[in-house]
Amino acid sequence: MSLGDKLAKLRKDNNYTQEQLADILGVSRQSVSKWESDVAYPETDKLIKLGELYNCSMDYLLKDGVEDSVEKKQRAPVYFDFRNFHFERKSSRTVHGVPLWHINIGLGKTAKGIIAIGFKARGIISLGFFSLGVLSFGLFSLGLISLGVFALGLIAAGSVSAGFIALGAICFGILAIGAVAIGEFSVGALAVGKYFAMGDHAYALIAIGKTKAVGTVYQANAITKANYAQVISSLKSNVPEILSWLTEWIKPLLRVH
């Protein structure tokens, strides 16, 4: 097996693309391609890095007669570069070609896996400065369920959040609950809703505001036993059928005084 064949096999066994390996080594993708095609050979420092990355000896890489199975010695690949603040580790197990988990921490680096952790992370479960996933956590977070300083998702929670259901200091959603809440149904210190708003200051078709309430259909400073039925009736009369289930959702929030 030639050096190029060994390098191609090791890269594939460790779930790297040519682009990812080139990024790690600080070379072009074309250089990696030439190495694997035996058109060119890596420089000594690159060979040393490849040996460390794949946990294999120089003898295995350079000597034709050494055909020991690297897999028997191999562990999950590790790359740690203190100078560039880059740490990477990934699972050797994959699901449809995607690593079970991938940690890739470094400025501008991207982690891709079922579970992904990194500066930029993409996965089913992702954690990163920028994160994208079904369940996503990060400074800037996008996902089905998204938690972050800035969060966007079906269900989003964050300092600034937007989603079908949004919770946060400032939030936008069909159902928005926060200090400043804007949506179809809003609950917050300042609540602005299309159909319903409840808070210290409330503005909507149906507004319940402790300090100020502005409602084009109904307004009150509080929900009492005397007006509870009227509030529910107003909701049922003005909320479209497609959103009627939200009326049931917010009933627990309608405290009767």
Buried (B, 14 or more C-beta within 10 A) or exposed (E): EEBBEBBBBBBEBBBBEBEBBBBBBEBEBEBBBBBBEEEBBBEEEBBEBBBEBBBBBEEBBEEEEBEEEBEEEBEBBBBEEEEEEBBBBBBBEEEEEBBBBBBBBBEEBBBBBBBBBBBBBBBBBBBBBBBBBBBBBBBBBBBBBBBBBBBBBBBBBBBBBBBBBBBBBBBBBBBBBBBBBBBBBBBBBBBBBBBBBBBBBBBBBBBBBBEBBEBEBBBBBEBEEEBBEBBBEBBEEBBEEEBEEBBEEBEEEBEEE
